[in-house]
């Protein structure tokens, strides 16, 4: 995808990770949003510190960009413990996990991002490590294989996943604290933006913060990315101050509309409405119509469109809602009886 398509992507790539690191809150009381999760997590950590024991293992689920990695770093900071970071796809064999676990120090926090993507042998080893702080190292193959028990230092596992349903039940049940990260409302995103603006040295009046926040798809990562793009525009064209008009003009330039839809989102809706009469239409057919891969449409565009009530996924295919017709400034077609409703189409292949 082009850079414009990625401006509202919830994933962070390349140099953006370094920028994110500079904007991350370092303590729990600096973290904006997720009030219930913060309060629950604060109790878990304070209790562990009073008992002088590692806290229960923590699982955080939710969409990308909501702060799961940031909270993992905060957990380690609040405990005064070192932090080890890795990712599920990097742990391909049980030996990879054993190498990490065997070098952990007592009380260390191990963060595994996308934990649902670990290999099955590594998952099975992790069960015992989380419960008994012990792993069995298998030496040899076949009937002559020998399991050598290896004690590991007590540690706290923090797992993050965007797809909690893919976690096997035995692994999910071993987490003592499970938190689900919700999307942010506009007022919370305004707080995120004001904090980031101070760190970036950007003048951001309230109306400018509101304009960016309402286009940020409920995601702090996207809000911070849009802030940096609007800052560039403001420095070059409006004296560095991000007013509401400046923010609106900048985001229009980057093809992010008033509801946070980008070029791909609008292309999907436009094709669905103009070419297929509002649906139902299959994913592959819709993807071809907008010139993208089906996975891109399904993973990047659809979740937000569904959440905004602009698109519905049905057994027969994708269907536009009345809100989609209104958002695109188009009239809902009438059925044969003169009632509002999409006409039947030939493009209802289920996918």
Buried (B, 14 or more C-beta within 10 A) or exposed (E): BEEBBBBBBBEBEEEBEEBBEEBBBEEBEEBBBBEEBBEBBEEBBEEBEEEEEBBBBBBBBBBBBBBBBBBBBBBBBBBEBEBBBBBBEBBEEBBBBBEBBBEBEEBBBBBBBBBBBBBEBBBBBBBBBBEEBEBBBBEEEEEEEEEEEEEBBEBBBBBBBBEBEEBEEEBBEBBBBBBEBBBBEBEBBBBBBBBBBEEBEBBBBEEBBBBBBBBBBBBBBBBBBBBBBBBEBBEEEBEEEBBBEBBBBBBEEBBBBEBBBBBBBBBBBBBBBEBBBBBBBBBBBBBBBBEBBBEBBBEBBBBBBBEBEBBBBEEBBBBBBBBBBEBBEBEBEEEEEEEEBBEEBEBBEEB
